[in-house]
């Protein structure tokens, strides 16, 4: 065998010997970088269309929010949004304990899984104060000389029948409807938006927290008049 042929055979043998090691190196998964992990935890929030009311479903991964005469329901697991349109402005909305969605404005409506259950007579409502298994506490607002801001409470039953209560002054320290967390005497209601006790927005977030999901994995904050949906870093 010539010297050239001998060198060629030796090179081929070395290449064959190194082939398994090369394959193993190619198959080895790349290590996740700390930068990539940090970026995943700091995913940007989702901007919600409009700047209306928001409410999380009490037991399912759903978020509802209003936008003028429209409202939307987002499936937090799939990211799919169902859009609905009404014929009047939606002042507020709230989920009942059983999952019914209440809308209030010029009247009240009760919805279930995208279907209208009932609609009340004209009511001129501005805020959903609280929900219960047998209805919704809501209110309209006005002003009286010598008294100041007034609340006009209304109870709405499951057939959208209205029970009107006498007007009453707003509690001390409450300047307008957005700060009113009142209810109706004798009705055990839950607020339409809730935050866990001691909830604080993460450092570096300028949004003001408004509501959080029942499992604590999601929260909505308001920033510069816009609504943003955040996913907590602890959600896996």
N, CA and C atoms as a LAMMPS dump frame, in Angstrom:
ITEM: TIMESTEP
0
ITEM: NUMBER OF ATOMS
708
ITEM: BOX BOUNDS ff ff ff
-5.0000000000000000e+02 5.0000000000000000e+02
-5.0000000000000000e+02 5.0000000000000000e+02
-5.0000000000000000e+02 5.0000000000000000e+02
ITEM: ATOMS id mol type element x y z
1 1 1 N 0.862 -1.19 0
2 1 2 C 0 0 0
3 1 3 C 0.896 1.237 0
4 2 1 N 0.531 2.219 -0.852
5 2 2 C 1.33 3.445 -0.912
6 2 3 C 1.124 4.278 0.33
7 3 1 N 2.074 5.201 0.548
8 3 2 C 1.973 6.074 1.724
9 3 3 C 0.712 6.923 1.653
10 4 1 N 0.321 7.379 0.471
11 4 2 C -0.87 8.211 0.327
12 4 3 C -2.132 7.419 0.675
13 5 1 N -2.194 6.175 0.184
14 5 2 C -3.378 5.342 0.463
15 5 3 C -3.472 5.038 1.945
16 6 1 N -2.332 4.803 2.598
17 6 2 C -2.332 4.53 4.033
18 6 3 C -2.89 5.714 4.813
19 7 1 N -2.49 6.931 4.453
20 7 2 C -2.999 8.114 5.158
21 7 3 C -4.506 8.286 4.954
22 8 1 N -4.979 7.967 3.744
23 8 2 C -6.414 8.093 3.464
24 8 3 C -7.221 7.128 4.315
25 9 1 N -6.751 5.874 4.455
26 9 2 C -7.453 4.884 5.277
27 9 3 C -7.482 5.33 6.738
28 10 1 N -6.387 5.888 7.23
29 10 2 C -6.327 6.338 8.62
30 10 3 C -7.324 7.474 8.865
31 11 1 N -7.48 8.395 7.918
32 11 2 C -8.416 9.512 8.07
33 11 3 C -9.844 9.016 8.103
34 12 1 N -10.162 8.023 7.258
35 12 2 C -11.521 7.464 7.228
36 12 3 C -11.832 6.772 8.546
37 13 1 N -10.874 6.01 9.077
38 13 2 C -11.088 5.306 10.345
39 13 3 C -11.345 6.284 11.483
40 14 1 N -10.632 7.378 11.529
41 14 2 C -10.835 8.382 12.583
42 14 3 C -12.21 9.01 12.481
43 15 1 N -12.645 9.278 11.236
44 15 2 C -13.965 9.892 11.05
45 15 3 C -15.065 8.974 11.523
46 16 1 N -14.937 7.669 11.209
47 16 2 C -15.947 6.691 11.639
48 16 3 C -15.98 6.599 13.153
49 17 1 N -14.816 6.653 13.807
50 17 2 C -14.755 6.548 15.265
51 17 3 C -15.404 7.745 15.943
52 18 1 N -15.303 8.911 15.341
53 18 2 C -15.857 10.126 15.955
54 18 3 C -17.325 10.337 15.64
55 19 1 N -17.897 9.594 14.691
56 19 2 C -19.285 9.814 14.271
57 19 3 C -20.292 9.658 15.409
58 20 1 N -20.248 8.614 16.274
59 20 2 C -21.229 8.505 17.372
60 20 3 C -21.193 9.694 18.32
61 21 1 N -19.98 10.174 18.623
62 21 2 C -19.879 11.313 19.522
63 21 3 C -20.508 12.553 18.906
64 22 1 N -20.352 12.738 17.614
65 22 2 C -20.95 13.892 16.938
66 22 3 C -22.466 13.811 16.977
67 23 1 N -22.977 12.573 16.738
68 23 2 C -24.438 12.411 16.783
69 23 3 C -24.976 12.691 18.177
70 24 1 N -24.288 12.226 19.2
71 24 2 C -24.738 12.448 20.575
72 24 3 C -24.755 13.926 20.903
73 25 1 N -23.725 14.638 20.441
74 25 2 C -23.688 16.069 20.703
75 25 3 C -24.816 16.796 20.007
76 26 1 N -25.163 16.367 18.782
77 26 2 C -26.249 17.01 18.052
78 26 3 C -27.581 16.738 18.709
79 27 1 N -27.767 15.57 19.329
80 27 2 C -29.048 15.196 19.928
81 27 3 C -29.24 15.795 21.303
82 28 1 N -28.166 16.27 21.94
83 28 2 C -28.267 16.787 23.294
84 28 3 C -29.059 18.085 23.287
85 29 1 N -30.162 18.232 24.081
86 29 2 C -30.964 19.452 24.083
87 29 3 C -30.179 20.626 24.635
88 30 1 N -30.458 21.796 24.063
89 30 2 C -29.777 23.006 24.522
90 30 3 C -30.319 23.409 25.876
91 31 1 N -29.462 23.894 26.741
92 31 2 C -29.873 24.334 28.063
93 31 3 C -30.618 25.661 27.95
94 32 1 N -31.708 25.798 28.729
95 32 2 C -32.463 27.046 28.722
96 32 3 C -31.625 28.141 29.366
97 33 1 N -31.619 29.284 28.724
98 33 2 C -30.827 30.38 29.256
99 33 3 C -31.622 31.15 30.286
100 34 1 N -30.966 31.686 31.303
101 34 2 C -31.665 32.501 32.297
102 34 3 C -32.403 33.671 31.665
103 35 1 N -31.844 34.213 30.592
104 35 2 C -32.484 35.345 29.933
105 35 3 C -33.826 34.943 29.354
106 36 1 N -33.893 33.736 28.745
107 36 2 C -35.149 33.267 28.166
108 36 3 C -36.192 33.038 29.233
109 37 1 N -35.802 32.475 30.375
110 37 2 C -36.748 32.226 31.468
111 37 3 C -37.295 33.537 32.012
112 38 1 N -36.408 34.514 32.179
113 38 2 C -36.854 35.805 32.702
114 38 3 C -37.813 36.471 31.739
115 39 1 N -37.564 36.321 30.44
116 39 2 C -38.443 36.936 29.453
117 39 3 C -39.821 36.307 29.493
118 40 1 N -39.875 34.954 29.734
119 40 2 C -41.158 34.272 29.797
120 40 3 C -41.973 34.767 30.977
121 41 1 N -41.326 35.002 32.134
122 41 2 C -42.034 35.476 33.311
123 41 3 C -42.487 36.922 33.134
124 42 1 N -41.747 37.692 32.34
125 42 2 C -42.068 39.096 32.162
126 42 3 C -42.822 39.323 30.867
127 43 1 N -43.7 38.37 30.474
128 43 2 C -44.474 38.499 29.245
129 43 3 C -45.311 39.773 29.312
130 44 1 N -45.393 40.508 28.213
131 44 2 C -46.129 41.768 28.232
132 44 3 C -47.614 41.526 28.469
133 45 1 N -48.291 42.484 29.102
134 45 2 C -49.725 42.318 29.355
135 45 3 C -50.531 42.416 28.065
136 46 1 N -51.748 41.944 28.13
137 46 2 C -52.654 42.011 26.989
138 46 3 C -53.556 43.233 27.15
139 47 1 N -53.583 44.081 26.143
140 47 2 C -54.423 45.264 26.179
141 47 3 C -55.855 44.87 25.839
142 48 1 N -56.799 45.254 26.707
143 48 2 C -58.202 44.968 26.475
144 48 3 C -58.842 46.13 25.74
145 49 1 N -59.621 45.838 24.71
146 49 2 C -60.261 46.884 23.921
147 49 3 C -61.209 47.697 24.792
148 50 1 N -61.156 49.017 24.665
149 50 2 C -62.026 49.878 25.447
150 50 3 C -61.515 50.058 26.862
151 51 1 N -62.299 50.758 27.658
152 51 2 C -61.903 51.011 29.043
153 51 3 C -63.116 50.886 29.947
154 52 1 N -63.899 49.828 29.726
155 52 2 C -65.118 49.637 30.503
156 52 3 C -64.897 48.83 31.76
157 53 1 N -65.957 48.155 32.2
158 53 2 C -65.908 47.345 33.417
159 53 3 C -65.339 45.962 33.109
160 54 1 N -64.786 45.309 34.133
161 54 2 C -64.242 43.97 33.988
162 54 3 C -64.764 43.086 35.114
163 55 1 N -64.799 41.774 34.857
164 55 2 C -65.196 40.819 35.894
165 55 3 C -64.679 39.438 35.518
166 56 1 N -64.072 38.746 36.484
167 56 2 C -63.636 37.367 36.295
168 56 3 C -64.763 36.425 36.71
169 57 1 N -64.879 35.316 35.994
170 57 2 C -65.832 34.264 36.359
171 57 3 C -65.434 33.704 37.716
172 58 1 N -66.392 33.363 38.578
173 58 2 C -66.046 32.906 39.934
174 58 3 C -65.394 31.53 39.999
175 59 1 N -65.494 30.72 38.953
176 59 2 C -64.913 29.374 39.036
177 59 3 C -64.286 28.887 37.735
178 60 1 N -64.516 29.558 36.632
179 60 2 C -63.972 29.135 35.346
180 60 3 C -62.953 30.167 34.849
181 61 1 N -62.036 29.766 33.955
182 61 2 C -61.012 30.701 33.458
183 61 3 C -61.579 31.63 32.394
184 62 1 N -62.481 32.516 32.796
185 62 2 C -63.121 33.444 31.873
186 62 3 C -63.016 34.869 32.408
187 63 1 N -62.829 35.8 31.505
188 63 2 C -62.809 37.214 31.841
189 63 3 C -63.773 37.937 30.915
190 64 1 N -64.688 38.722 31.506
191 64 2 C -65.618 39.524 30.714
192 64 3 C -65.271 40.995 30.905
193 65 1 N -65.408 41.764 29.839
194 65 2 C -65.23 43.206 29.963
195 65 3 C -66.083 43.915 28.92
196 66 1 N -66.452 45.166 29.238
197 66 2 C -67.327 45.937 28.363
198 66 3 C -66.542 46.982 27.593
199 67 1 N -67.146 47.417 26.489
200 67 2 C -66.527 48.4 25.618
201 67 3 C -67.649 49.146 24.914
202 68 1 N -68.186 50.176 25.588
203 68 2 C -69.316 50.898 25.016
204 68 3 C -70.566 50.034 25
205 69 1 N -71.11 49.775 23.812
206 69 2 C -72.292 48.924 23.674
207 69 3 C -71.913 47.459 23.45
208 70 1 N -70.631 47.175 23.471
209 70 2 C -70.148 45.811 23.242
210 70 3 C -69.584 45.227 24.53
211 71 1 N -69.55 43.895 24.581
212 71 2 C -68.832 43.227 25.652
213 71 3 C -68.183 41.975 25.106
214 72 1 N -67.161 41.527 25.799
215 72 2 C -66.329 40.432 25.317
216 72 3 C -66.094 39.444 26.458
217 73 1 N -65.933 38.178 26.091
218 73 2 C -65.617 37.138 27.065
219 73 3 C -64.388 36.394 26.551
220 74 1 N -63.315 36.459 27.332
221 74 2 C -62.04 35.838 26.959
222 74 3 C -61.849 34.535 27.718
223 75 1 N -61.545 33.466 26.988
224 75 2 C -61.155 32.207 27.601
225 75 3 C -59.663 32.304 27.917
226 76 1 N -59.329 32.342 29.189
227 76 2 C -57.944 32.558 29.59
228 76 3 C -57.037 31.385 29.243
229 77 1 N -57.598 30.201 29.052
230 77 2 C -56.786 29.036 28.703
231 77 3 C -56.454 29 27.217
232 78 1 N -57.434 29.307 26.368
233 78 2 C -57.229 29.194 24.925
234 78 3 C -56.907 30.525 24.263
235 79 1 N -57.229 31.63 24.926
236 79 2 C -57.017 32.936 24.332
237 79 3 C -58.118 33.36 23.381
238 80 1 N -59.158 32.543 23.238
239 80 2 C -60.253 32.882 22.324
240 80 3 C -61.196 33.898 22.962
241 81 1 N -61.7 34.804 22.124
242 81 2 C -62.596 35.854 22.595
243 81 3 C -63.936 35.738 21.886
244 82 1 N -65.019 35.768 22.666
245 82 2 C -66.366 35.833 22.113
246 82 3 C -66.85 37.264 22.231
247 83 1 N -67.338 37.838 21.126
248 83 2 C -67.759 39.234 21.095
249 83 3 C -69.28 39.331 20.999
250 84 1 N -69.845 40.305 21.732
251 84 2 C -71.286 40.511 21.738
252 84 3 C -71.568 41.992 21.568
253 85 1 N -72.754 42.315 21.048
254 85 2 C -73.147 43.705 20.847
255 85 3 C -74.558 43.915 21.37
256 86 1 N -74.746 45.028 22.08
257 86 2 C -76.061 45.393 22.581
258 86 3 C -76.555 46.663 21.914
259 87 1 N -77.68 47.193 22.413
260 87 2 C -78.248 48.398 21.813
261 87 3 C -78.134 49.62 22.717
262 88 1 N -77.424 49.483 23.836
263 88 2 C -77.23 50.627 24.728
264 88 3 C -75.891 50.489 25.441
265 89 1 N -75.425 51.59 26.019
266 89 2 C -74.144 51.594 26.705
267 89 3 C -74.183 50.683 27.937
268 90 1 N -73.1 49.963 28.128
269 90 2 C -72.972 49.079 29.297
270 90 3 C -72.184 49.832 30.359
271 91 1 N -72.848 50.138 31.459
272 91 2 C -72.185 50.888 32.525
273 91 3 C -71.341 49.995 33.417
274 92 1 N -71.783 48.757 33.617
275 92 2 C -71.061 47.842 34.502
276 92 3 C -71.495 46.424 34.192
277 93 1 N -70.708 45.459 34.65
278 93 2 C -71.072 44.051 34.504
279 93 3 C -70.521 43.269 35.683
280 94 1 N -71.109 42.106 35.933
281 94 2 C -70.706 41.3 37.088
282 94 3 C -71.125 39.854 36.866
283 95 1 N -70.293 38.931 37.352
284 95 2 C -70.642 37.505 37.324
285 95 3 C -71.334 37.131 38.635
286 96 1 N -72.412 36.371 38.517
287 96 2 C -73.09 35.82 39.686
288 96 3 C -72.337 34.579 40.154
289 97 1 N -72.587 34.109 41.385
290 97 2 C -71.896 32.915 41.882
291 97 3 C -72.077 31.676 41.004
292 98 1 N -73.208 31.578 40.304
293 98 2 C -73.451 30.403 39.459
294 98 3 C -72.948 30.587 38.03
295 99 1 N -72.331 31.739 37.737
296 99 2 C -71.762 31.961 36.415
297 99 3 C -72.592 32.824 35.496
298 100 1 N -73.818 33.204 35.899
299 100 2 C -74.596 34.141 35.09
300 100 3 C -73.849 35.467 34.989
301 101 1 N -73.919 36.09 33.818
302 101 2 C -73.279 37.389 33.621
303 101 3 C -74.356 38.468 33.585
304 102 1 N -74.256 39.424 34.508
305 102 2 C -75.181 40.542 34.566
306 102 3 C -74.573 41.764 33.882
307 103 1 N -75.386 42.443 33.055
308 103 2 C -75.006 43.71 32.448
309 103 3 C -75.969 44.773 32.946
310 104 1 N -75.465 45.942 33.297
311 104 2 C -76.335 47.019 33.738
312 104 3 C -76.022 48.297 32.976
313 105 1 N -77.054 49.105 32.769
314 105 2 C -76.951 50.382 32.076
315 105 3 C -78.33 51.017 32.08
316 106 1 N -78.887 51.252 30.893
317 106 2 C -80.247 51.774 30.81
318 106 3 C -81.272 50.765 31.31
319 107 1 N -80.84 49.514 31.424
320 107 2 C -81.64 48.426 31.977
321 107 3 C -80.668 47.355 32.45
322 108 1 N -81.177 46.272 32.964
323 108 2 C -80.323 45.159 33.404
324 108 3 C -80.627 43.938 32.551
325 109 1 N -79.579 43.173 32.263
326 109 2 C -79.736 41.931 31.504
327 109 3 C -78.969 40.814 32.205
328 110 1 N -79.521 39.617 32.155
329 110 2 C -78.843 38.435 32.701
330 110 3 C -78.556 37.484 31.545
331 111 1 N -77.27 37.123 31.389
332 111 2 C -76.82 36.262 30.302
333 111 3 C -76.234 34.972 30.862
334 112 1 N -76.359 33.903 30.081
335 112 2 C -75.788 32.61 30.472
336 112 3 C -75.194 31.939 29.245
337 113 1 N -73.883 31.747 29.252
338 113 2 C -73.195 31.081 28.138
339 113 3 C -73.566 31.701 26.791
340 114 1 N -73.571 33.024 26.745
341 114 2 C -73.83 33.718 25.491
342 114 3 C -75.281 33.86 25.112
343 115 1 N -76.205 33.454 25.972
344 115 2 C -77.64 33.553 25.676
345 115 3 C -78.315 34.483 26.674
346 116 1 N -79.219 35.32 26.171
347 116 2 C -79.942 36.251 27.023
348 116 3 C -81.003 35.513 27.828
349 117 1 N -80.946 35.687 29.164
350 117 2 C -81.932 35.054 30.024
351 117 3 C -83.123 35.94 30.292
352 118 1 N -82.881 37.236 30.556
353 118 2 C -83.961 38.18 30.79
354 118 3 C -83.438 39.596 30.675
355 119 1 N -84.381 40.524 30.579
356 119 2 C -84.035 41.941 30.464
357 119 3 C -85.052 42.739 31.265
358 120 1 N -84.576 43.7 32.037
359 120 2 C -85.46 44.471 32.9
360 120 3 C -86.077 45.652 32.155
361 121 1 N -86.995 46.303 32.815
362 121 2 C -87.51 47.575 32.337
363 121 3 C -86.433 48.639 32.479
364 122 1 N -86.691 49.829 31.949
365 122 2 C -85.72 50.918 32.037
366 122 3 C -85.368 51.195 33.491
367 123 1 N -84.067 51.395 33.748
368 123 2 C -83.642 51.554 35.141
369 123 3 C -82.583 52.632 35.346
370 124 1 N -81.837 53.006 34.312
371 124 2 C -80.786 54.022 34.428
372 124 3 C -79.791 53.664 35.529
373 125 1 N -79.13 52.537 35.367
374 125 2 C -78.184 52.034 36.359
375 125 3 C -76.753 52.401 35.98
376 126 1 N -75.947 52.649 36.997
377 126 2 C -74.552 53.02 36.77
378 126 3 C -73.561 52.011 37.306
379 127 1 N -73.98 51.175 38.258
380 127 2 C -73.017 50.29 38.908
381 127 3 C -73.68 49.02 39.431
382 128 1 N -72.981 47.901 39.252
383 128 2 C -73.372 46.64 39.891
384 128 3 C -72.691 46.601 41.255
385 129 1 N -73.49 46.614 42.32
386 129 2 C -72.916 46.643 43.664
387 129 3 C -72.504 45.262 44.157
388 130 1 N -73.26 44.234 43.776
389 130 2 C -72.931 42.893 44.234
390 130 3 C -73.903 41.865 43.695
391 131 1 N -73.452 40.618 43.59
392 131 2 C -74.277 39.536 43.082
393 131 3 C -74.556 38.512 44.175
394 132 1 N -75.633 37.777 43.979
395 132 2 C -75.997 36.692 44.886
396 132 3 C -76.669 35.597 44.057
397 133 1 N -76.987 34.482 44.703
398 133 2 C -77.611 33.392 43.981
399 133 3 C -79.002 33.713 43.503
400 134 1 N -79.63 34.716 44.096
401 134 2 C -81.009 35.044 43.729
402 134 3 C -81.153 36.415 43.088
403 135 1 N -80.064 37.045 42.681
404 135 2 C -80.202 38.31 41.987
405 135 3 C -78.994 39.207 42.071
406 136 1 N -79.221 40.465 41.735
407 136 2 C -78.145 41.461 41.638
408 136 3 C -78.547 42.739 42.355
409 137 1 N -77.627 43.29 43.136
410 137 2 C -77.801 44.621 43.724
411 137 3 C -77.087 45.617 42.82
412 138 1 N -77.8 46.658 42.424
413 138 2 C -77.23 47.674 41.545
414 138 3 C -77.7 49.041 42.01
415 139 1 N -77.219 50.081 41.336
416 139 2 C -77.606 51.432 41.745
417 139 3 C -77.425 52.418 40.612
418 140 1 N -78.274 53.43 40.637
419 140 2 C -78.088 54.621 39.834
420 140 3 C -77.669 55.735 40.78
421 141 1 N -77.251 56.871 40.252
422 141 2 C -76.73 57.938 41.109
423 141 3 C -77.278 59.287 40.667
424 142 1 N -77.434 60.166 41.639
425 142 2 C -77.914 61.51 41.369
426 142 3 C -77.337 62.477 42.376
427 143 1 N -77.934 63.661 42.448
428 143 2 C -77.442 64.687 43.359
429 143 3 C -78.623 65.469 43.89
430 144 1 N -78.555 65.821 45.15
431 144 2 C -79.611 66.597 45.779
432 144 3 C -78.991 67.804 46.471
433 145 1 N -79.574 68.994 46.223
434 145 2 C -79.093 70.204 46.899
435 145 3 C -79.257 70.06 48.403
436 146 1 N -78.223 70.36 49.12
437 146 2 C -78.259 70.27 50.569
438 146 3 C -77.909 68.9 51.096
439 147 1 N -77.902 67.889 50.229
440 147 2 C -77.571 66.517 50.647
441 147 3 C -76.289 66.05 49.97
442 148 1 N -76.192 66.373 48.696
443 148 2 C -75.023 65.931 47.943
444 148 3 C -75.322 64.705 47.094
445 149 1 N -74.305 63.913 46.756
446 149 2 C -74.511 62.733 45.913
447 149 3 C -75.457 61.725 46.574
448 150 1 N -76.32 61.137 45.745
449 150 2 C -77.285 60.159 46.23
450 150 3 C -77.141 58.854 45.473
451 151 1 N -77.37 57.772 46.175
452 151 2 C -77.433 56.447 45.575
453 151 3 C -78.902 56.03 45.49
454 152 1 N -79.283 55.447 44.348
455 152 2 C -80.639 54.936 44.155
456 152 3 C -80.538 53.411 44.007
457 153 1 N -80.625 52.671 45.112
458 153 2 C -80.419 51.221 45.059
459 153 3 C -81.575 50.483 44.375
460 154 1 N -81.229 49.397 43.732
461 154 2 C -82.2 48.555 43.042
462 154 3 C -81.814 47.1 43.256
463 155 1 N -82.792 46.263 43.524
464 155 2 C -82.564 44.814 43.548
465 155 3 C -83.21 44.214 42.311
466 156 1 N -82.461 43.351 41.604
467 156 2 C -82.937 42.735 40.366
468 156 3 C -82.969 41.233 40.563
469 157 1 N -84.146 40.629 40.452
470 157 2 C -84.254 39.192 40.687
471 157 3 C -83.874 38.409 39.429
472 158 1 N -83.954 37.088 39.501
473 158 2 C -83.49 36.244 38.399
474 158 3 C -84.369 36.329 37.158
475 159 1 N -85.534 36.981 37.278
476 159 2 C -86.392 37.219 36.117
477 159 3 C -86.279 38.664 35.648
478 160 1 N -85.306 39.385 36.186
479 160 2 C -85.044 40.786 35.864
480 160 3 C -86.156 41.711 36.345
481 161 1 N -86.88 41.277 37.369
482 161 2 C -87.829 42.167 38.006
483 161 3 C -87.112 43.116 38.944
484 162 1 N -87.54 44.383 38.993
485 162 2 C -86.876 45.413 39.771
486 162 3 C -87.618 45.696 41.069
487 163 1 N -86.857 45.829 42.131
488 163 2 C -87.363 46.356 43.393
489 163 3 C -86.55 47.594 43.705
490 164 1 N -87.216 48.739 43.734
491 164 2 C -86.522 50.003 43.946
492 164 3 C -86.571 50.37 45.43
493 165 1 N -85.46 50.898 45.925
494 165 2 C -85.354 51.31 47.321
495 165 3 C -85.225 52.825 47.389
496 166 1 N -85.55 53.424 48.533
497 166 2 C -85.426 54.89 48.656
498 166 3 C -83.988 55.351 48.431
499 167 1 N -83.867 56.535 47.852
500 167 2 C -82.538 57.119 47.646
501 167 3 C -81.868 57.366 48.99
502 168 1 N -80.547 57.276 48.996
503 168 2 C -79.788 57.46 50.238
504 168 3 C -78.48 58.153 49.93
505 169 1 N -77.971 58.944 50.866
506 169 2 C -76.681 59.61 50.636
507 169 3 C -75.557 58.582 50.504
508 170 1 N -74.556 58.93 49.741
509 170 2 C -73.383 58.061 49.65
510 170 3 C -72.666 58.04 50.994
511 171 1 N -72.052 56.916 51.347
512 171 2 C -71.321 56.845 52.615
513 171 3 C -70.199 57.865 52.668
514 172 1 N -69.811 58.229 53.863
515 172 2 C -68.71 59.179 54.042
516 172 3 C -67.448 58.655 53.355
517 173 1 N -66.779 59.513 52.644
518 173 2 C -65.551 59.127 51.972
519 173 3 C -65.747 58.6 50.565
520 174 1 N -67.001 58.393 50.154
521 174 2 C -67.286 57.912 48.8
522 174 3 C -67.721 59.098 47.961
523 175 1 N -66.94 59.42 46.937
524 175 2 C -67.204 60.618 46.152
525 175 3 C -68.042 60.341 44.915
526 176 1 N -67.946 59.125 44.365
527 176 2 C -68.699 58.831 43.146
528 176 3 C -68.98 57.338 43.047
529 177 1 N -69.634 56.946 41.95
530 177 2 C -70.062 55.563 41.787
531 177 3 C -68.898 54.587 41.756
532 178 1 N -67.778 54.989 41.17
533 178 2 C -66.66 54.057 41.02
534 178 3 C -66.081 53.632 42.355
535 179 1 N -66.275 54.449 43.399
536 179 2 C -65.732 54.124 44.717
537 179 3 C -66.771 53.531 45.654
538 180 1 N -67.982 53.323 45.136
539 180 2 C -69.068 52.837 45.985
540 180 3 C -69.03 51.316 46.076
541 181 1 N -68.835 50.807 47.277
542 181 2 C -68.825 49.357 47.501
543 181 3 C -70.003 48.945 48.385
544 182 1 N -71.072 49.704 48.289
545 182 2 C -72.242 49.433 49.12
546 182 3 C -73.029 48.234 48.643
547 183 1 N -74.113 47.968 49.323
548 183 2 C -74.99 46.867 48.975
549 183 3 C -76.402 47.219 49.361
550 184 1 N -77.238 46.215 49.536
551 184 2 C -78.626 46.406 49.941
552 184 3 C -78.861 45.626 51.219
553 185 1 N -79.434 46.29 52.184
554 185 2 C -79.672 45.664 53.485
555 185 3 C -80.482 44.377 53.321
556 186 1 N -80.024 43.33 53.993
557 186 2 C -80.721 42.056 53.943
558 186 3 C -80.317 41.16 52.79
559 187 1 N -79.471 41.644 51.899
560 187 2 C -79.013 40.851 50.757
561 187 3 C -77.534 40.521 50.935
562 188 1 N -77.226 39.24 50.932
563 188 2 C -75.849 38.785 51.108
564 188 3 C -75.189 38.676 49.734
565 189 1 N -74.529 39.739 49.328
566 189 2 C -73.958 39.792 47.986
567 189 3 C -72.439 39.77 48.026
568 190 1 N -71.862 39.413 46.9
569 190 2 C -70.406 39.439 46.748
570 190 3 C -70.058 40.507 45.725
571 191 1 N -68.96 41.24 45.925
572 191 2 C -68.608 42.327 45.002
573 191 3 C -68.266 41.782 43.616
574 192 1 N -68.547 42.567 42.576
575 192 2 C -68.276 42.099 41.205
576 192 3 C -66.793 42.012 40.872
577 193 1 N -65.974 42.755 41.611
578 193 2 C -64.528 42.708 41.404
579 193 3 C -63.874 42.544 42.76
580 194 1 N -62.9 41.676 42.82
581 194 2 C -62.252 41.424 44.106
582 194 3 C -60.759 41.213 43.899
583 195 1 N -60.002 41.624 44.898
584 195 2 C -58.566 41.38 44.93
585 195 3 C -58.242 40.638 46.219
586 196 1 N -57.331 39.668 46.165
587 196 2 C -56.93 38.986 47.407
588 196 3 C -56.411 39.986 48.421
589 197 1 N -56.647 39.708 49.69
590 197 2 C -56.187 40.615 50.738
591 197 3 C -54.668 40.808 50.641
592 198 1 N -54.246 42.043 50.618
593 198 2 C -52.825 42.353 50.54
594 198 3 C -52.24 42.267 49.146
595 199 1 N -53.087 42.129 48.106
596 199 2 C -52.567 42.016 46.743
597 199 3 C -51.832 43.297 46.359
598 200 1 N -50.642 43.145 45.815
599 200 2 C -49.818 44.271 45.382
600 200 3 C -49.306 43.973 43.983
601 201 1 N -49.39 44.94 43.096
602 201 2 C -48.881 44.754 41.737
603 201 3 C -47.372 44.537 41.783
604 202 1 N -46.836 43.708 40.885
605 202 2 C -45.396 43.447 40.863
606 202 3 C -44.587 44.728 40.678
607 203 1 N -43.373 44.736 41.189
608 203 2 C -42.483 45.884 41.053
609 203 3 C -42.258 46.183 39.572
610 204 1 N -42.239 47.447 39.243
611 204 2 C -42.027 47.847 37.862
612 204 3 C -43.298 47.953 37.053
613 205 1 N -44.445 47.617 37.65
614 205 2 C -45.723 47.726 36.97
615 205 3 C -46.446 48.968 37.465
616 206 1 N -46.834 49.827 36.546
617 206 2 C -47.487 51.072 36.938
618 206 3 C -49.001 50.946 36.985
619 207 1 N -49.548 49.79 36.57
620 207 2 C -50.994 49.612 36.528
621 207 3 C -51.585 49.509 37.934
622 208 1 N -52.774 50.069 38.099
623 208 2 C -53.504 49.975 39.352
624 208 3 C -54.374 48.722 39.32
625 209 1 N -54.153 47.752 40.217
626 209 2 C -54.933 46.507 40.177
627 209 3 C -56.423 46.776 40.392
628 210 1 N -57.259 46.083 39.616
629 210 2 C -58.706 46.23 39.701
630 210 3 C -59.372 44.931 40.139
631 211 1 N -58.962 43.823 39.533
632 211 2 C -59.597 42.538 39.818
633 211 3 C -58.606 41.412 39.578
634 212 1 N -58.828 40.289 40.251
635 212 2 C -57.976 39.108 40.078
636 212 3 C -58.858 37.88 39.889
637 213 1 N -58.339 36.888 39.167
638 213 2 C -59.093 35.661 38.928
639 213 3 C -59.201 34.838 40.203
640 214 1 N -60.152 33.9 40.217
641 214 2 C -60.411 33.115 41.423
642 214 3 C -59.216 32.259 41.818
643 215 1 N -58.379 31.869 40.839
644 215 2 C -57.223 31.03 41.144
645 215 3 C -55.937 31.845 41.335
646 216 1 N -56.038 33.166 41.236
647 216 2 C -54.879 34.015 41.45
648 216 3 C -53.875 34.037 40.319
649 217 1 N -54.198 33.43 39.185
650 217 2 C -53.236 33.366 38.087
651 217 3 C -53.283 34.577 37.162
652 218 1 N -54.367 35.336 37.226
653 218 2 C -54.53 36.466 36.328
654 218 3 C -55.033 37.674 37.11
655 219 1 N -54.708 38.866 36.63
656 219 2 C -55.27 40.074 37.217
657 219 3 C -55.342 41.159 36.168
658 220 1 N -56.25 42.082 36.384
659 220 2 C -56.439 43.203 35.462
660 220 3 C -56.052 44.482 36.177
661 221 1 N -55.304 45.33 35.49
662 221 2 C -54.909 46.617 36.033
663 221 3 C -55.232 47.732 35.06
664 222 1 N -55.426 48.912 35.593
665 222 2 C -55.684 50.092 34.766
666 222 3 C -54.443 50.961 34.741
667 223 1 N -54.047 51.35 33.556
668 223 2 C -52.852 52.163 33.396
669 223 3 C -53.127 53.212 32.326
670 224 1 N -53.085 54.476 32.714
671 224 2 C -53.321 55.593 31.792
672 224 3 C -54.664 55.454 31.084
673 225 1 N -55.682 55.023 31.823
674 225 2 C -57.027 54.924 31.26
675 225 3 C -57.272 53.694 30.42
676 226 1 N -56.329 52.788 30.386
677 226 2 C -56.493 51.56 29.603
678 226 3 C -56.425 50.331 30.506
679 227 1 N -57.121 49.295 30.093
680 227 2 C -57.152 48.053 30.864
681 227 3 C -56.145 47.057 30.303
682 228 1 N -55.374 46.442 31.2
683 228 2 C -54.367 45.47 30.797
684 228 3 C -54.57 44.187 31.594
685 229 1 N -54.472 43.064 30.905
686 229 2 C -54.564 41.756 31.541
687 229 3 C -53.164 41.217 31.77
688 230 1 N -52.863 40.862 33.017
689 230 2 C -51.545 40.343 33.392
690 230 3 C -51.658 38.89 33.828
691 231 1 N -50.607 38.142 33.556
692 231 2 C -50.491 36.771 34.046
693 231 3 C -49.426 36.758 35.132
694 232 1 N -49.743 36.196 36.272
695 232 2 C -48.787 36.221 37.372
696 232 3 C -47.594 35.34 37.059
697 233 1 N -46.42 35.743 37.555
698 233 2 C -45.183 35.012 37.288
699 233 3 C -45.215 33.62 37.897
700 234 1 N -46.041 33.395 38.921
701 234 2 C -46.095 32.099 39.581
702 234 3 C -46.956 31.1 38.838
703 235 1 N -47.657 31.572 37.762
704 235 2 C -48.521 30.684 37.002
705 235 3 C -47.69 29.768 36.14
706 236 1 N -47.893 28.449 36.293
707 236 2 C -47.175 27.495 35.443
708 236 3 C -48.117 26.53 34.781
